[in-house]
Amino acid sequence: MAGVARAWEEAAAGAPAGRQVVLRIGIALDRDTPALHRLAGLARWGLGGRVGSGRQWVSWLHIDDLLAIVHRAVADPALSGVVHATGPHPVRNADLMAGLRRVLHRPPAPPTPVPLVRLGAMLLRTDPALALTGRRCVPARLRDAGFTFARPDLVPALEDLLTGRA
């Protein structure tokens, strides 16, 4: 994934612009996205255990924070270059799945072994690396610029998205 991001950033580098902000966006959680629907569906069906080892990092952010970051990137002339658009508290996959189960009031669930993840990815026509690898990214440049996250913590963000309360 990082290789793809670098290639896009290199392609954008020559664009004629007075200022350029390139956002490296983490997994944006929104009630209307397939990613959250699939993860919540797994938890609802009792399959919301960790994926693979569960140790892979998930750099996520609430949709409200993503939109605020985009607005800030456009409006703040001091912000330029590559900016990590992720929440301030990345989590391990096992913690993400536990948070989903907690919010959805589901019991502990068995882990999903790697071969099953690969089979499921083939059936869903997606890349198993999306679930089996991770990146721990923190928004250091946003933090240094004084950006304030509305939903920095996973469980309250999931509560807002999945139950309408936070």
Secondary structure in CASP SS format (residue, H / E / C, confidence):
PFRMAT SS
TARGET T0000
AUTHOR 0000-0000-0000
METHOD secondary structure of the structure
MODEL  1
M C 1.00
A H 1.00
G H 1.00
V H 1.00
A H 1.00
R H 1.00
A H 1.00
W H 1.00
E H 1.00
E H 1.00
A H 1.00
A H 1.00
A C 1.00
G C 1.00
A C 1.00
P C 1.00
A C 1.00
G C 1.00
R C 1.00
Q C 1.00
V E 1.00
V E 1.00
L E 1.00
R E 1.00
I E 1.00
G C 1.00
I E 1.00
A E 1.00
L E 1.00
D C 1.00
R C 1.00
D C 1.00
T C 1.00
P H 1.00
A H 1.00
L H 1.00
H H 1.00
R H 1.00
L H 1.00
A H 1.00
G H 1.00
L H 1.00
A H 1.00
R H 1.00
W C 1.00
G C 1.00
L C 1.00
G C 1.00
G C 1.00
R C 1.00
V E 1.00
G C 1.00
S C 1.00
G C 1.00
R C 1.00
Q C 1.00
W E 1.00
V E 1.00
S C 1.00
W E 1.00
L E 1.00
H E 1.00
I H 1.00
D H 1.00
D H 1.00
L H 1.00
L H 1.00
A H 1.00
I H 1.00
V H 1.00
H H 1.00
R H 1.00
A H 1.00
V H 1.00
A H 1.00
D C 1.00
P C 1.00
A C 1.00
L C 1.00
S C 1.00
G E 1.00
V E 1.00
V E 1.00
H E 1.00
A E 1.00
T C 1.00
G C 1.00
P C 1.00
H C 1.00
P C 1.00
V E 1.00
R E 1.00
N H 1.00
A H 1.00
D H 1.00
L H 1.00
M H 1.00
A H 1.00
G H 1.00
L H 1.00
R H 1.00
R H 1.00
V H 1.00
L C 1.00
H C 1.00
R C 1.00
P C 1.00
P C 1.00
A C 1.00
P C 1.00
P C 1.00
T E 1.00
P C 1.00
V H 1.00
P H 1.00
L H 1.00
V H 1.00
R H 1.00
L H 1.00
G H 1.00
A H 1.00
M H 1.00
L H 1.00
L H 1.00
R C 1.00
T C 1.00
D C 1.00
P C 1.00
A H 1.00
L H 1.00
A H 1.00
L H 1.00
T C 1.00
G C 1.00
R C 1.00
R C 1.00
C C 1.00
V C 1.00
P C 1.00
A H 1.00
R H 1.00
L H 1.00
R H 1.00
D H 1.00
A C 1.00
G C 1.00
F C 1.00
T C 1.00
F C 1.00
A C 1.00
R C 1.00
P C 1.00
D C 1.00
L H 1.00
V H 1.00
P H 1.00
A H 1.00
L H 1.00
E H 1.00
D H 1.00
L H 1.00
L H 1.00
T H 1.00
G C 1.00
R C 1.00
A C 1.00
END
